[in-house]
Amino acid sequence: MVAVTPEAGTRMRYAWRVCSVTSLGLVLIGIAGSTLNVALPTVVRHFHADATQSGWILLAFLLVNTASLVFFGRVADLLGRREVYLAGFALFTVASLLAGLSPDVWFLVGMRVLQAIGSAMILANGTVIITDAFPPERLSQGMGVYIGTLSVAQLAGPTLGGLIAETAGWQWIFWVNVPAGLIALGWGAVILRKMPKRPRQPVDALGNVLVFAALSAVLLAVNEAGSGGLTSPVVLTGAALFVLLVPLIVLAERRSANPVLDLRLFGGRLLAYANLASFCNALARSALILVVALYFQAARGLDAFSAGLSVLPVPVGIGLASPIAGLLGPRVSPYGLSIGGAAMSALGLGALMLTADPATPYWVTGIALFVAGCGSGTFLTGNTTQVMAALPSGSLGVVNGFRVMIMNVGIVISVGLSLSVVTSSVGPELRAQVYAGTLSTLSPVAVGQLMDGFQRAYAVLFAVALAGAVLAALARSQRAPASLDSTSR
C-alpha cells in the first residue's frame, strides 16, 4: 500500500472541491440545452416561428459556442483561467435572464448567441481546471464524476423542460438558469484558486476570424443540405468557402507566433484519432434526445412532459456508466474504455434504427436508449482521460478548447443533419408542424412519411457511431513530439 501524505490528502480535498465547481458548470449548461430540446415545440408555438426560425433557436447557440471555444481556451491561457471561467458564468446568467424577456424570436436567437459565448468560456476551461487539480493517477476518477454530472443535467433537463413548458410558461425554460448561474458563480469564486498566467502574448486575431468563418460556412452548408438539397446555393457557397478557407488557416497558423491552432499538437496518432473518435461519438449521440423527443411528440402525440420522461434512459445510462468507468480507470485503460463505449453507443443506435415505428413497444425503445447512454458515458470518460493525460501542460487550454470544439462541431452537425433528414421525408408545408410537435394530429400517411425520416436519421447516426468505434481503436498512445517534450508534464 502507498501511504497517503498530508500534502496528498490536502490536494485531493481541493481537487474534489474543484470538481464540484466544474461539475456544477456542466450541469448548468447541460440543463439549459436539454430543457430547450424538449420544450422547443412550446417556444415555436408561442412565437409562431417558421421552420428556419425554429432551427436557428438551437443552431445559433451551437454555432457560436463551437466557433469560439478555441479562442477562449487561448484567452484563458493568457489572461487567467479562473477569471475567464467565472466571467462565463456571469455572462450566461445575464443572457438567460434576458432570453426569458424576448419580445420576438430573433431577439431570443440573439440572447442564445450571448449564452453561447458564456458557455464557451466555461466549457473551454472546465476540463483543464480539473486536469490541473487532480494528480495523474486519480484523473480518471475526477473525469468520471465530471462527465457523470452531464447525466444529472440530461436526467433533470428533459423532465424539467417538459414540466416548465406545460405549467410555468416558456420564459422559465431560461429563467431557471438564473439562480443556478448565481450559485455556480459564487461557489466558483470561493473555491477556485488563481492559476499562474502565462506570459502575455498577442492573440491570433487572423486565425480566430478564419476558423470562425470556416466553421460557420461548413455548418450552415450541412444544416441546409437536408432541406435544400446538395445543389442549394447556400450549400454550394458554404462548401466552397470552407474549401477555400482551410488552406488559408493552415498557412496563417504556420506563420503566427501564437497560433490559435498549434498544428504541431494535432499531428500525433493519439490526438488525431482520439479527436476524430470524439467527433463521431458527439455526432452520433447529441441529437438523440432531440430526435427522440420530437418522435414522441410529432409521431405519437405526447405532450412535452411525457416526451421528457420518455428520453430519460439516455441520461440514466450516462449517469451510471461514467462514474463506473472512472472507478475502472486503475484496472481498464482509457483506451479500452473508449473502444467499449463507442461500440456500445453503436449497438443502441442500431437497435433504434431497426425498431423505428409508432407501434414499437416503449420498453424496446427504452432499452436501446439506455444502451446508447451507457456507451456515451463510458466513451466520454475514457476518451477525455486519454486525451488530457497526454497533453503538454503549457498547451492544455488551447488543446482542450480544440477538443471541445471538435465535439461541438459534431453536435452542431448532428442537430442540423438529423433535423434535416427527419423533416426531409415530409413536404415543406408540414415541416413547421414537426417542430411544433403537432404532426400526429393530421393523417396516418403524414406520420408514416415522418417515420421514414426518423429511420434514415437513426441509420446515419448508427453508421457514424461505428466509424467512431474504429477510430477509437486506432487512437493508441505514443510519446509527445520531441519539439514539445520540454513542456510535457
C-alpha positions as CSV (number, residue, x, y, z in Angstrom):
1,M,0.0,0.0,0.0
2,V,1.1,3.5,-0.7
3,A,0.9,5.9,2.3
4,V,-1.2,9.0,1.8
5,T,0.8,12.1,2.9
6,P,-0.9,15.1,4.4
7,E,0.0,17.1,1.3
8,A,-1.6,14.5,-0.9
9,G,-4.7,14.5,1.2
10,T,-4.9,18.3,1.1
11,R,-4.6,18.2,-2.7
12,M,-7.3,15.7,-3.1
13,R,-9.7,17.6,-0.9
14,Y,-9.1,20.7,-3.0
15,A,-9.4,18.6,-6.2
16,W,-12.9,17.3,-5.3
17,R,-14.0,20.9,-4.4
18,V,-12.8,22.0,-7.8
19,C,-14.7,19.0,-9.3
20,S,-17.9,20.2,-7.6
21,V,-17.4,23.7,-9.2
22,T,-16.8,22.4,-12.7
23,S,-19.5,19.8,-12.4
24,L,-22.0,22.5,-11.4
25,G,-21.0,24.4,-14.6
26,L,-21.6,21.3,-16.7
27,V,-24.9,20.8,-15.1
28,L,-26.0,24.4,-15.7
29,I,-25.1,24.2,-19.4
30,G,-26.5,20.7,-19.8
31,I,-29.8,21.6,-18.3
32,A,-30.1,24.7,-20.3
33,G,-29.7,22.7,-23.5
34,S,-31.7,19.6,-22.7
35,T,-34.7,21.6,-21.3
36,L,-34.9,23.5,-24.6
37,N,-34.6,20.4,-26.7
38,V,-37.8,19.0,-25.2
39,A,-39.6,22.4,-24.8
40,L,-38.7,23.6,-28.3
41,P,-42.3,23.0,-29.7
42,T,-43.7,25.2,-26.9
43,V,-41.4,28.0,-27.8
44,V,-42.1,27.6,-31.5
45,R,-45.8,27.8,-31.0
46,H,-45.5,30.9,-28.8
47,F,-43.6,32.9,-31.4
48,H,-45.4,31.3,-34.4
49,A,-41.9,30.5,-35.7
50,D,-41.4,29.0,-39.1
51,A,-39.0,26.1,-39.8
52,T,-36.0,28.3,-40.4
53,Q,-36.5,30.3,-37.2
54,S,-37.1,27.2,-35.2
55,G,-33.8,25.7,-36.4
56,W,-31.9,28.8,-35.5
57,I,-33.1,28.8,-31.9
58,L,-30.9,25.8,-31.5
59,L,-28.3,26.3,-34.1
60,A,-27.3,29.8,-33.2
61,F,-26.1,28.7,-29.8
62,L,-24.3,25.6,-31.1
63,L,-22.6,27.5,-34.0
64,V,-21.2,30.4,-31.9
65,N,-20.3,28.2,-29.0
66,T,-18.4,25.8,-31.3
67,A,-16.6,28.5,-33.2
68,S,-15.4,30.4,-30.0
69,L,-14.1,27.5,-27.9
70,V,-10.6,27.6,-29.1
71,F,-10.4,31.4,-28.8
72,F,-11.5,31.3,-25.1
73,G,-9.1,28.4,-24.4
74,R,-6.2,30.6,-25.7
75,V,-7.5,33.7,-23.9
76,A,-7.7,31.8,-20.6
77,D,-4.1,30.6,-21.1
78,L,-3.0,34.2,-21.4
79,L,-5.4,36.2,-19.1
80,G,-6.1,33.7,-16.3
81,R,-8.3,30.6,-16.4
82,R,-10.2,31.3,-13.2
83,E,-11.2,34.8,-14.3
84,V,-12.4,33.7,-17.8
85,Y,-14.2,30.7,-16.3
86,L,-16.1,32.9,-13.8
87,A,-16.9,35.6,-16.4
88,G,-18.5,32.8,-18.4
89,F,-20.9,32.1,-15.6
90,A,-21.8,35.8,-15.3
91,L,-22.5,36.2,-19.0
92,F,-24.5,33.0,-19.3
93,T,-26.7,34.0,-16.3
94,V,-27.4,37.5,-17.7
95,A,-28.2,36.2,-21.2
96,S,-30.6,33.6,-19.7
97,L,-32.5,36.4,-17.8
98,L,-32.8,38.4,-21.0
99,A,-33.8,35.4,-23.1
100,G,-36.9,35.0,-21.0
101,L,-37.9,38.6,-21.8
102,S,-37.6,38.1,-25.5
103,P,-40.2,40.1,-27.4
104,D,-39.7,38.2,-30.7
105,V,-37.9,35.1,-32.0
106,W,-34.9,36.9,-33.4
107,F,-34.2,38.7,-30.0
108,L,-34.3,35.2,-28.5
109,V,-31.8,34.0,-31.1
110,G,-29.5,36.9,-30.1
111,M,-29.7,36.0,-26.5
112,R,-28.9,32.4,-27.4
113,V,-25.7,33.8,-29.0
114,L,-24.7,35.5,-25.7
115,Q,-25.5,32.3,-23.9
116,A,-23.2,30.5,-26.3
117,I,-20.3,32.9,-25.6
118,G,-20.6,32.4,-21.9
119,S,-20.9,28.6,-22.4
120,A,-17.7,28.6,-24.4
121,M,-15.8,30.4,-21.7
122,I,-17.0,27.7,-19.2
123,L,-16.5,24.6,-21.4
124,A,-13.1,25.6,-22.8
125,N,-11.7,25.7,-19.3
126,G,-13.6,23.3,-17.0
127,T,-11.8,20.1,-18.1
128,V,-8.4,21.9,-17.9
129,I,-9.1,23.1,-14.3
130,I,-9.9,19.5,-13.3
131,T,-6.8,18.2,-15.0
132,D,-4.7,20.7,-13.2
133,A,-6.3,19.9,-9.8
134,F,-6.1,16.1,-9.8
135,P,-2.9,14.0,-9.7
136,P,-2.5,12.0,-12.9
137,E,-3.2,8.7,-11.2
138,R,-6.6,9.9,-9.9
139,L,-7.6,11.9,-13.0
140,S,-9.9,9.2,-14.4
141,Q,-11.9,9.3,-11.1
142,G,-12.3,13.1,-11.4
143,M,-13.2,12.8,-15.0
144,G,-15.8,10.1,-14.3
145,V,-17.6,12.3,-11.8
146,Y,-17.3,15.3,-14.0
147,I,-18.7,13.6,-17.1
148,G,-21.3,11.8,-15.0
149,T,-22.7,15.1,-13.9
150,L,-23.7,15.7,-17.5
151,S,-26.2,12.9,-17.0
152,V,-27.6,14.8,-14.0
153,A,-28.3,17.7,-16.4
154,Q,-29.7,15.4,-19.1
155,L,-31.7,13.5,-16.5
156,A,-33.3,16.6,-15.0
157,G,-33.4,18.6,-18.2
158,P,-36.0,16.8,-20.3
159,T,-38.4,16.3,-17.4
160,L,-37.9,19.8,-16.1
161,G,-38.2,21.3,-19.6
162,G,-41.5,19.4,-20.2
163,L,-42.9,20.3,-16.8
164,I,-42.0,24.0,-17.3
165,A,-43.4,24.1,-20.8
166,E,-46.7,22.6,-19.6
167,T,-47.1,24.7,-16.4
168,A,-44.9,27.7,-15.8
169,G,-44.5,29.1,-19.4
170,W,-41.7,29.1,-21.9
171,Q,-39.9,32.0,-20.2
172,W,-39.0,29.8,-17.2
173,I,-37.1,27.5,-19.5
174,F,-34.4,30.3,-19.5
175,W,-35.1,31.9,-16.1
176,V,-34.5,28.6,-14.3
177,N,-30.8,29.1,-15.2
178,V,-30.5,32.4,-13.3
179,P,-30.4,31.1,-9.7
180,A,-28.3,28.2,-10.7
181,G,-25.9,30.5,-12.5
182,L,-25.6,32.8,-9.5
183,I,-24.9,29.8,-7.2
184,A,-22.2,28.5,-9.6
185,L,-20.6,31.9,-9.8
186,G,-20.5,32.4,-6.1
187,W,-19.2,28.8,-5.3
188,G,-16.5,29.1,-8.0
189,A,-15.3,32.5,-6.7
190,V,-14.9,31.0,-3.2
191,I,-13.3,27.7,-4.2
192,L,-11.1,28.2,-7.3
193,R,-7.6,29.4,-6.7
194,K,-5.9,31.8,-9.1
195,M,-3.8,29.9,-11.6
196,P,-0.4,31.2,-12.9
197,K,-0.8,33.2,-16.0
198,R,1.4,32.6,-19.0
199,P,3.5,35.5,-20.4
200,R,1.2,37.9,-22.1
201,Q,1.3,37.4,-25.9
202,P,-0.9,38.8,-28.7
203,V,-4.0,36.8,-29.5
204,D,-4.1,35.3,-33.0
205,A,-6.8,37.6,-34.4
206,L,-6.5,36.5,-38.0
207,G,-6.5,32.8,-37.1
208,N,-9.7,33.2,-34.9
209,V,-11.5,35.0,-37.7
210,L,-10.6,32.4,-40.3
211,V,-11.5,29.5,-38.0
212,F,-14.9,31.1,-37.2
213,A,-15.6,31.8,-40.9
214,A,-14.7,28.2,-41.9
215,L,-16.8,26.6,-39.2
216,S,-19.7,28.9,-40.0
217,A,-19.5,28.0,-43.7
218,V,-19.4,24.3,-43.3
219,L,-22.1,24.2,-40.5
220,L,-24.5,26.3,-42.5
221,A,-24.0,24.1,-45.5
222,V,-24.7,20.9,-43.6
223,N,-27.8,22.5,-42.0
224,E,-29.2,23.5,-45.3
225,A,-28.3,20.3,-47.2
226,G,-31.1,18.2,-45.8
227,S,-33.9,20.6,-46.7
228,G,-32.5,22.5,-49.6
229,G,-30.6,19.7,-51.3
230,L,-26.9,19.4,-52.2
231,T,-27.4,21.9,-55.1
232,S,-28.8,24.6,-52.9
233,P,-26.9,27.9,-53.3
234,V,-26.3,28.0,-49.5
235,V,-24.8,24.5,-49.6
236,L,-22.6,25.2,-52.6
237,T,-21.4,28.6,-51.3
238,G,-20.7,27.2,-47.8
239,A,-18.8,24.2,-49.1
240,A,-16.8,26.4,-51.5
241,L,-15.9,28.9,-48.7
242,F,-14.8,26.1,-46.4
243,V,-12.6,24.5,-49.1
244,L,-11.0,27.9,-49.7
245,L,-10.5,28.8,-46.1
246,V,-8.9,25.6,-44.9
247,P,-5.5,26.1,-46.7
248,L,-5.6,29.8,-45.6
249,I,-6.0,28.7,-42.0
250,V,-3.0,26.3,-42.3
251,L,-0.9,29.0,-43.9
252,A,-1.9,31.6,-41.3
253,E,-1.3,29.3,-38.3
254,R,2.1,28.2,-39.5
255,R,3.2,31.9,-39.8
256,S,1.6,33.0,-36.5
257,A,3.9,33.4,-33.4
258,N,0.9,32.4,-31.1
259,P,-1.4,30.4,-33.3
260,V,-4.9,29.7,-32.0
261,L,-4.5,26.2,-33.5
262,D,-0.9,25.0,-32.9
263,L,-0.9,22.4,-35.7
264,R,2.1,20.6,-34.1
265,L,-0.2,19.5,-31.2
266,F,-2.5,17.6,-33.5
267,G,-0.1,15.7,-35.6
268,G,0.3,12.7,-33.3
269,R,-1.6,9.5,-33.7
270,L,-3.4,9.6,-30.3
271,L,-4.7,13.2,-30.6
272,A,-5.6,12.9,-34.2
273,Y,-7.6,9.6,-33.9
274,A,-9.0,10.3,-30.4
275,N,-10.4,13.7,-31.5
276,L,-11.9,12.1,-34.6
277,A,-13.5,9.4,-32.5
278,S,-14.8,12.1,-30.2
279,F,-16.3,14.0,-33.2
280,C,-18.1,10.8,-34.4
281,N,-19.4,10.0,-30.9
282,A,-20.7,13.5,-30.4
283,L,-22.4,13.4,-33.9
284,A,-23.9,10.1,-33.1
285,R,-25.3,10.8,-29.7
286,S,-26.0,14.6,-29.5
287,A,-29.2,14.8,-31.4
288,L,-30.6,11.6,-29.9
289,I,-32.6,13.3,-27.1
290,L,-33.9,16.0,-29.5
291,V,-34.9,13.5,-32.2
292,V,-36.5,11.0,-29.8
293,A,-38.4,13.9,-28.0
294,L,-39.7,15.0,-31.4
295,Y,-40.6,11.4,-32.3
296,F,-42.8,11.1,-29.2
297,Q,-44.5,14.5,-29.7
298,A,-44.8,14.6,-33.5
299,A,-45.4,10.9,-34.2
300,R,-47.0,9.7,-31.0
301,G,-48.8,12.9,-30.0
302,L,-47.4,13.0,-26.4
303,D,-47.1,16.3,-24.5
304,A,-43.8,17.9,-23.7
305,F,-43.7,16.5,-20.1
306,S,-44.4,12.9,-21.2
307,A,-41.8,13.2,-24.0
308,G,-39.3,14.4,-21.5
309,L,-39.9,11.3,-19.3
310,S,-39.6,9.1,-22.3
311,V,-36.0,10.1,-23.1
312,L,-34.7,9.5,-19.5
313,P,-33.0,6.2,-20.3
314,V,-30.2,8.1,-22.1
315,P,-29.1,10.3,-19.2
316,V,-29.6,7.4,-16.7
317,G,-27.2,5.3,-18.8
318,I,-24.7,8.1,-18.9
319,G,-25.1,8.7,-15.2
320,L,-24.5,5.0,-14.3
321,A,-21.7,4.4,-16.8
322,S,-19.5,7.5,-16.3
323,P,-18.5,7.1,-12.6
324,I,-18.3,3.3,-13.0
325,A,-15.9,3.9,-15.9
326,G,-13.9,6.3,-13.7
327,L,-13.6,3.7,-11.0
328,L,-12.4,1.1,-13.5
329,G,-9.6,3.5,-14.5
330,P,-6.9,1.8,-12.5
331,R,-7.8,-1.6,-14.0
332,V,-9.0,-0.8,-17.5
333,S,-7.1,1.7,-19.7
334,P,-8.8,4.8,-21.0
335,Y,-8.1,3.4,-24.5
336,G,-10.1,0.2,-23.7
337,L,-13.0,2.3,-22.2
338,S,-13.1,4.5,-25.3
339,I,-13.4,1.5,-27.6
340,G,-16.0,-0.3,-25.5
341,G,-18.1,2.8,-25.0
342,A,-18.1,3.7,-28.7
343,A,-19.2,0.1,-29.7
344,M,-22.0,0.2,-27.1
345,S,-23.3,3.5,-28.5
346,A,-23.4,2.0,-32.0
347,L,-25.3,-1.0,-30.6
348,G,-28.0,1.2,-29.1
349,L,-28.4,3.3,-32.2
350,G,-28.6,0.2,-34.4
351,A,-31.4,-1.1,-32.3
352,L,-33.3,2.2,-32.6
353,M,-32.8,2.1,-36.4
354,L,-34.3,-1.4,-36.6
355,T,-37.3,-0.6,-34.4
356,A,-38.3,2.9,-35.6
357,D,-42.1,2.6,-35.8
358,P,-45.0,4.3,-33.9
359,A,-46.2,0.8,-32.8
360,T,-42.9,-0.2,-31.2
361,P,-43.4,-1.0,-27.5
362,Y,-41.7,1.6,-25.3
363,W,-39.6,-0.9,-23.4
364,V,-37.8,-1.8,-26.7
365,T,-37.1,1.9,-27.4
366,G,-36.1,2.5,-23.7
367,I,-33.6,-0.3,-23.6
368,A,-32.0,0.9,-26.9
369,L,-31.7,4.5,-25.4
370,F,-30.2,3.1,-22.2
371,V,-27.6,1.1,-24.0
372,A,-26.7,4.2,-26.1
373,G,-26.5,6.3,-23.0
374,C,-24.2,3.8,-21.2
375,G,-21.9,3.7,-24.3
376,S,-21.7,7.5,-24.4
377,G,-20.9,7.7,-20.6
378,T,-18.1,5.1,-20.9
379,F,-16.6,6.6,-24.1
380,L,-16.6,10.2,-22.7
381,T,-14.8,9.2,-19.5
382,G,-12.2,7.1,-21.4
383,N,-11.6,9.5,-24.3
384,T,-11.4,12.6,-22.1
385,T,-8.9,11.0,-19.7
386,Q,-6.9,9.6,-22.6
387,V,-6.5,12.9,-24.3
388,M,-6.0,15.2,-21.3
389,A,-3.4,12.9,-19.7
390,A,-1.3,13.0,-22.9
391,L,-1.2,16.8,-23.4
392,P,1.8,19.1,-22.7
393,S,0.7,21.2,-19.7
394,G,1.6,24.5,-21.4
395,S,-1.0,24.0,-24.1
396,L,-3.8,22.5,-22.0
397,G,-6.2,25.4,-22.6
398,V,-5.9,25.7,-26.4
399,V,-5.8,22.0,-27.0
400,N,-8.8,21.4,-24.7
401,G,-10.6,24.2,-26.5
402,F,-9.9,22.4,-29.7
403,R,-11.0,19.1,-28.3
404,V,-14.4,20.5,-27.1
405,M,-14.7,22.4,-30.4
406,I,-14.4,19.2,-32.3
407,M,-17.1,17.6,-30.1
408,N,-19.3,20.7,-30.6
409,V,-18.8,20.6,-34.4
410,G,-20.2,17.0,-34.1
411,I,-23.1,18.3,-32.0
412,V,-24.0,21.1,-34.5
413,I,-23.8,18.8,-37.5
414,S,-25.7,16.1,-35.6
415,V,-28.6,18.5,-34.8
416,G,-28.6,20.1,-38.2
417,L,-28.2,16.9,-40.1
418,S,-30.7,14.9,-38.0
419,L,-33.4,17.6,-38.2
420,S,-32.8,17.9,-42.0
421,V,-33.0,14.1,-42.5
422,V,-36.1,13.7,-40.3
423,T,-38.1,16.6,-41.9
424,S,-37.0,15.8,-45.5
425,S,-39.4,12.9,-45.5
426,V,-42.4,15.3,-45.4
427,G,-43.3,18.3,-47.6
428,P,-42.1,21.8,-46.8
429,E,-45.6,22.8,-45.7
430,L,-45.5,20.1,-42.9
431,R,-42.0,20.8,-41.5
432,A,-43.2,23.6,-39.2
433,Q,-45.7,21.2,-37.7
434,V,-42.9,18.7,-37.0
435,Y,-41.1,21.3,-35.0
436,A,-44.3,22.3,-33.2
437,G,-45.0,18.7,-32.3
438,T,-48.5,18.7,-33.9
439,L,-48.0,16.5,-37.0
440,S,-49.7,13.5,-35.3
441,T,-53.0,15.4,-35.4
442,L,-53.0,15.2,-39.2
443,S,-53.2,11.9,-41.1
444,P,-51.6,8.5,-40.6
445,V,-50.0,9.0,-44.1
446,A,-48.1,12.0,-42.8
447,V,-46.9,10.2,-39.7
448,G,-45.8,7.3,-41.9
449,Q,-43.8,9.6,-44.0
450,L,-42.2,11.1,-40.9
451,M,-41.2,7.7,-39.6
452,D,-39.2,7.1,-42.8
453,G,-37.3,10.2,-41.9
454,F,-36.7,9.0,-38.3
455,Q,-35.4,5.6,-39.6
456,R,-33.0,7.3,-42.0
457,A,-31.7,9.6,-39.3
458,Y,-31.0,6.7,-36.9
459,A,-29.3,4.9,-39.8
460,V,-26.9,7.8,-40.4
461,L,-26.2,8.1,-36.6
462,F,-25.5,4.4,-36.4
463,A,-23.0,4.5,-39.3
464,V,-21.2,7.4,-37.7
465,A,-21.1,5.6,-34.3
466,L,-19.5,2.6,-36.0
467,A,-16.9,4.8,-37.5
468,G,-16.2,6.3,-34.1
469,A,-15.5,2.8,-32.7
470,V,-13.0,2.1,-35.4
471,L,-11.2,5.5,-34.8
472,A,-11.2,4.9,-31.1
473,A,-9.4,1.6,-31.8
474,L,-6.7,3.5,-33.8
475,A,-6.1,6.0,-31.0
476,R,-3.1,4.3,-29.4
477,S,-0.8,6.1,-27.0
478,Q,2.6,7.5,-28.2
479,R,5.2,9.8,-27.0
480,A,4.8,13.5,-27.4
481,P,6.6,15.1,-30.3
482,A,10.2,15.9,-29.4
483,S,9.7,19.6,-30.0
484,L,7.1,19.6,-27.2
485,D,8.9,17.4,-24.7
486,S,10.2,20.4,-22.8
487,T,6.6,21.4,-22.0
488,S,5.4,18.0,-21.0
489,R,4.3,17.1,-17.5
